[in-house]
Amino acid sequence: MRNKAEEIRSRLRAGRPLVMPGVYDALSARIAARAGFEVIFISGYGVSATYLAEPDFGVLTQTEIVGAAQRVCRAVDCPVLVDVDTGYGNAVNVIRTIEEVRRAGAAGVFLEDQVWPKRCGHMRGKRVIPVGEQVQKLRAAVRARGDGDCLIVARTDARQAVGLDDAIARALAYHAAGADALFVEAPQSVDELREIGRRLPPPLVANMVEEGATPQLSVDELAAMGFQMIVYPLTGLFAAARAMEEAYGILRRDGRSQGVRDKLLGFDAFNRLIGLDEKYALDAEFRDD
């Protein structure tokens, strides 16, 4: 069986930034993979929004994110990283979470240090657990992954909750606990991004949320600052929501879809995307006639 976590490590060792789009279901994952992305990221925000129509406010459960991981990993062949929030409890719960996402076929996780119920990293009012408690949760995650086929990205939300220096100190402690990559969420300025890149060991994650707390920089700019993993967790979700809002609005107004026809993927093209020809072939192979 392919070690997809090692695929990610190999790509990082090659020295070029790894750009990861956020996905939220099997279809969005299929589209991202067809676009040529080498690694994709299951966004907890995206799953909460699309599965529950709820904000990323600690309402998503472990069962729901694992289910999303199962569906996405079946739909694509590229490595998949999963946002598992805080691991859904203490260190013992983290062990089960890691085991479940590994069984789903994921290549790794993002594990954060917020107090549960957590909230999106670019929302106000975040709190973080004691650093020692998170270190133990990361140690549990490292044990649960066994022989290393699970990349562990340690995220800290301490920048907003406490301050940048505390966030950097936490990230260093998480690195010592065995995390493969470090992620200081929601830096507030370009100078803060530079400081993170200067003071922390690679690989480092930058999170580009449109209209979020962190300045929007190009991949090249972020790479020059020392970031190797660049996530766009909500770009696809926001694009899809905007497109549906427009299409449904025109359909309701006009009573027909002609006004958005030029923006729709055609029936045949969509069927190719979801693999209808392969199902026709299987049906022909096993038909009893």
Secondary structure as GFF3:
##gff-version 3
##sequence-region A 1 289
A	DSSP	alpha_helix	4	13	.	.	.	ID=ss1
A	DSSP	beta_strand	18	23	.	.	.	ID=ss2
A	DSSP	alpha_helix	26	34	.	.	.	ID=ss3
A	DSSP	beta_strand	40	42	.	.	.	ID=ss4
A	DSSP	alpha_helix	44	47	.	.	.	ID=ss5
A	DSSP	pi_helix	48	52	.	.	.	ID=ss6
A	DSSP	alpha_helix	62	75	.	.	.	ID=ss7
A	DSSP	beta_strand	80	83	.	.	.	ID=ss8
A	DSSP	alpha_helix	91	104	.	.	.	ID=ss9
A	DSSP	beta_strand	108	112	.	.	.	ID=ss10
A	DSSP	alpha_helix	131	144	.	.	.	ID=ss11
A	DSSP	beta_strand	151	156	.	.	.	ID=ss12
A	DSSP	alpha_helix	158	161	.	.	.	ID=ss13
A	DSSP	alpha_helix	164	176	.	.	.	ID=ss14
A	DSSP	beta_strand	181	184	.	.	.	ID=ss15
A	DSSP	alpha_helix	190	199	.	.	.	ID=ss16
A	DSSP	beta_strand	205	207	.	.	.	ID=ss17
A	DSSP	alpha_helix	219	225	.	.	.	ID=ss18
A	DSSP	beta_strand	229	232	.	.	.	ID=ss19
A	DSSP	alpha_helix	235	254	.	.	.	ID=ss20
A	DSSP	three_ten_helix	258	263	.	.	.	ID=ss21
A	DSSP	alpha_helix	267	273	.	.	.	ID=ss22
A	DSSP	alpha_helix	276	286	.	.	.	ID=ss23
###
